């Protein structure tokens, strides 16, 4: 039987909240076995951008990344957010190593082609170096990836953190029994955004279409669910969405995605 691997993506609202971040990182450190953390930092980048006079534009939950925005998110994602998380994980005895996709050539991407929307320096992933990641895991290092990739020609690219988590999970699923967790401030996918406990506990292909048609799934949840199903179609064992309590095996209120 394949060894278990947990891949957890943490949302920006959790990163911004010191208390919630501390709670999450403690829970993450207690996950048994091998694990990988993926984070964004979009909210943090937007707030810092305002202070610096750099406006943020998002379409369908994805950021438009011009040259100035790329500099900003490189500082925030690869610096402030990543190193803060890594240092706090060391504080709870989790030997983490902070990475972008450029480090050890782990995640290669191409600049997204312009179709209806020009996303600027946004990256679409073309390759994940599972051997490099596996070397880190086998050396008992916990990789912590920020939302930056590269094109192997010296250009960093902004890449959706949900997509990075999904693509890493897909790449590692040939080596491990892989579970992908999307951990954010909500308890799961909600039927009613005003009711925190209206969690849709199970979503499959059929119910997903119904939720799309009824507009229950919209905005930033759209790319998240797309990534969930993409991962499942490519042999990731399980995908879950919920808040930090989801990482506690006794917790039942979160969303499980299946085909």
VMD Tcl script that draws the C-alpha trace (Angstrom):
set ca {
  {0.00 0.00 0.00}
  {1.31 3.45 -0.95}
  {2.48 5.79 1.81}
  {0.08 8.61 2.63}
  {0.80 12.21 1.66}
  {-1.27 15.22 2.73}
  {-1.17 18.37 0.61}
  {-2.78 21.39 2.24}
  {-3.49 24.74 0.60}
  {-4.09 27.60 3.03}
  {-6.25 30.60 2.08}
  {-5.28 34.27 2.26}
  {-7.80 35.20 4.94}
  {-6.18 32.69 7.31}
  {-2.70 34.05 6.54}
  {-3.84 37.58 7.41}
  {-5.27 36.57 10.81}
  {-2.40 35.91 13.26}
  {-4.56 33.88 15.63}
  {-6.09 31.75 12.86}
  {-2.69 31.27 11.21}
  {-1.18 30.07 14.48}
  {-4.08 27.67 15.02}
  {-3.77 26.36 11.45}
  {0.01 25.85 11.57}
  {-0.26 23.97 14.88}
  {-2.93 21.69 13.35}
  {-0.86 21.28 10.17}
  {2.23 20.31 12.17}
  {0.23 17.51 13.85}
  {-0.80 15.86 10.57}
  {0.73 12.41 10.68}
  {3.10 11.32 7.95}
  {4.42 13.29 4.99}
  {2.91 16.67 4.16}
  {3.23 19.68 1.88}
  {1.84 23.20 2.40}
  {0.85 25.58 -0.40}
  {-0.12 29.20 0.25}
  {-1.14 32.32 -1.60}
  {-1.16 35.75 -0.04}
  {-3.44 37.66 -2.36}
  {-5.23 39.56 0.40}
  {-1.90 40.57 1.92}
  {-0.61 41.68 -1.50}
  {-3.76 43.71 -2.16}
  {-3.45 45.51 1.20}
  {0.25 46.27 0.73}
  {-0.46 47.32 -2.86}
  {-2.95 49.91 -1.62}
  {-0.29 51.39 0.66}
  {2.13 51.55 -2.28}
  {-0.46 52.89 -4.72}
  {-0.64 49.69 -6.75}
  {-4.21 48.73 -7.66}
  {-5.22 45.06 -7.80}
  {-7.58 43.74 -10.48}
  {-9.22 40.32 -10.21}
  {-11.38 38.61 -12.84}
  {-13.15 35.30 -12.03}
  {-11.11 35.08 -8.83}
  {-7.79 35.41 -10.67}
  {-5.36 38.35 -10.42}
  {-4.29 40.43 -13.42}
  {-0.49 40.59 -13.05}
  {1.36 43.46 -14.73}
  {5.10 44.02 -14.18}
  {4.54 46.20 -11.10}
  {2.09 43.71 -9.57}
  {4.57 40.87 -10.18}
  {7.22 42.72 -8.16}
  {4.70 43.22 -5.37}
  {3.54 39.61 -5.19}
  {7.11 38.31 -5.40}
  {7.93 40.34 -2.29}
  {4.74 39.28 -0.48}
  {4.34 35.64 -1.57}
  {7.99 34.61 -1.76}
  {9.16 36.83 1.09}
  {6.82 38.09 3.78}
  {4.17 35.35 3.69}
  {6.43 32.38 2.93}
  {9.16 33.11 5.44}
  {6.67 34.02 8.16}
  {4.94 30.64 7.70}
  {8.22 28.71 7.58}
  {9.56 30.34 10.75}
  {6.31 29.67 12.63}
  {6.36 26.01 11.52}
  {9.88 25.68 12.91}
  {8.41 26.97 16.17}
  {6.03 24.00 16.32}
  {8.73 21.45 15.45}
  {7.84 21.07 11.78}
  {11.06 21.24 9.74}
  {9.79 23.32 6.83}
  {11.59 24.61 3.76}
  {10.16 27.62 1.88}
  {10.04 27.44 -1.90}
  {8.84 29.06 -5.09}
  {8.41 27.02 -8.25}
  {11.82 28.28 -9.43}
  {13.66 26.67 -6.49}
  {15.18 23.34 -7.55}
  {13.21 23.81 -10.82}
  {10.21 22.31 -9.03}
  {7.34 23.95 -10.96}
  {7.69 25.13 -14.55}
  {4.99 27.20 -16.21}
  {4.33 29.18 -19.37}
  {2.96 32.71 -19.56}
  {-0.79 32.40 -20.05}
  {-1.72 33.10 -23.67}
  {-4.00 36.08 -24.25}
  {-7.52 35.04 -25.25}
  {-10.49 37.07 -24.00}
  {-8.50 38.43 -21.03}
  {-4.84 39.43 -20.76}
  {-3.74 38.13 -17.35}
  {-0.22 39.53 -17.77}
  {2.54 37.62 -16.00}
  {0.26 34.74 -15.00}
  {1.63 31.23 -15.30}
  {-0.01 28.03 -16.49}
  {1.82 25.00 -15.11}
  {3.45 22.62 -17.59}
  {5.65 20.45 -15.34}
  {6.06 19.51 -11.67}
  {9.35 17.90 -10.63}
  {8.02 15.12 -8.39}
  {11.53 13.66 -7.90}
  {12.82 16.91 -6.39}
  {9.80 17.15 -4.08}
  {10.17 13.50 -3.11}
  {13.83 14.06 -2.20}
  {12.75 16.77 0.25}
  {10.02 14.59 1.74}
  {12.33 11.63 2.17}
  {14.82 13.90 3.97}
  {12.00 14.77 6.40}
  {11.65 18.34 5.13}
  {8.15 19.78 4.77}
  {7.99 21.86 1.56}
  {6.08 25.15 1.80}
  {5.26 26.52 -1.65}
  {4.25 30.09 -2.42}
  {2.18 31.01 -5.49}
  {5.12 31.69 -7.83}
  {6.37 29.53 -10.70}
  {8.95 30.16 -13.46}
  {9.41 29.55 -17.19}
  {13.06 28.31 -16.97}
  {14.13 31.39 -18.91}
  {14.48 33.70 -15.92}
  {10.88 34.87 -15.69}
  {8.83 34.43 -12.52}
  {5.09 33.95 -13.02}
  {2.12 34.47 -10.71}
  {0.24 31.17 -10.49}
  {-3.00 30.44 -8.68}
  {-2.15 28.69 -5.39}
  {-5.15 26.36 -5.68}
  {-3.81 25.24 -9.06}
  {-0.30 24.74 -7.66}
  {-1.72 22.54 -4.86}
  {-3.77 20.56 -7.38}
  {-0.87 20.05 -9.81}
  {1.54 19.01 -7.02}
  {-1.08 16.55 -5.74}
  {-1.49 15.11 -9.26}
  {2.29 14.77 -9.73}
  {2.79 13.11 -6.34}
  {-0.17 10.73 -6.72}
  {2.01 8.34 -8.74}
  {4.24 7.93 -5.66}
  {1.81 8.33 -2.74}
  {-1.78 7.87 -1.60}
  {-2.50 11.59 -1.87}
  {-5.17 13.66 -0.14}
  {-5.61 17.31 -1.11}
  {-7.05 19.76 1.43}
  {-8.21 23.28 0.61}
  {-8.24 25.02 3.98}
  {-9.77 28.49 4.27}
  {-11.97 30.55 6.63}
  {-15.28 28.80 5.80}
  {-16.37 25.35 7.02}
  {-16.74 24.15 3.44}
  {-18.77 24.90 0.34}
  {-21.86 26.70 1.68}
  {-25.41 26.50 0.32}
  {-26.11 29.88 1.92}
  {-23.16 32.25 2.24}
  {-24.83 33.93 5.24}
  {-25.14 30.63 7.14}
  {-21.75 29.30 8.27}
  {-23.21 25.83 8.99}
  {-24.96 25.31 5.63}
  {-22.09 23.10 4.49}
  {-22.54 20.87 1.45}
  {-20.87 17.76 2.92}
  {-20.48 15.84 -0.35}
  {-20.16 17.08 -3.92}
  {-19.85 14.84 -6.97}
  {-19.90 15.58 -10.70}
  {-23.70 15.69 -10.83}
  {-24.27 17.90 -7.77}
  {-21.43 20.17 -8.93}
  {-23.35 20.98 -12.12}
  {-26.49 21.70 -10.08}
  {-24.59 24.04 -7.74}
  {-23.08 25.86 -10.73}
  {-26.48 26.29 -12.37}
  {-28.00 27.67 -9.16}
  {-25.02 30.07 -8.69}
  {-24.17 28.58 -5.28}
  {-20.62 28.16 -6.60}
  {-19.30 31.48 -7.89}
  {-16.36 33.93 -7.80}
  {-13.23 32.53 -6.10}
  {-14.89 29.17 -5.49}
  {-15.09 28.55 -9.27}
  {-11.37 27.94 -9.91}
  {-11.12 26.06 -6.58}
  {-13.74 23.49 -7.63}
  {-12.27 23.23 -11.13}
  {-8.95 22.29 -9.55}
  {-10.63 19.76 -7.25}
  {-12.20 17.84 -10.12}
  {-9.08 18.10 -12.26}
  {-7.09 16.48 -9.43}
  {-9.64 13.68 -8.94}
  {-9.71 12.89 -12.67}
  {-5.91 12.52 -12.50}
  {-5.75 9.94 -9.66}
  {-5.62 12.11 -6.53}
  {-7.37 9.95 -3.91}
  {-9.49 12.51 -2.02}
  {-10.12 16.27 -2.05}
  {-11.58 18.14 0.95}
  {-12.57 21.79 1.51}
  {-13.09 23.36 4.94}
  {-11.63 25.39 7.79}
  {-8.78 24.43 10.12}
  {-10.99 22.01 12.09}
  {-11.08 19.81 8.96}
  {-7.52 18.71 9.76}
  {-8.83 17.12 12.97}
  {-9.85 13.56 12.08}
  {-12.84 13.75 14.43}
  {-14.36 16.75 12.64}
  {-17.24 15.96 10.29}
  {-18.38 19.41 9.07}
  {-16.46 19.99 5.83}
  {-16.92 19.28 2.13}
  {-15.60 16.12 0.49}
  {-15.31 16.13 -3.32}
  {-15.62 12.93 -5.35}
  {-16.27 12.11 -9.00}
}
mol new
graphics top color blue
foreach p $ca { graphics top sphere $p radius 0.5 }
foreach p [lrange $ca 0 end-1] q [lrange $ca 1 end] { graphics top cylinder $p $q radius 0.2 }
display resetview
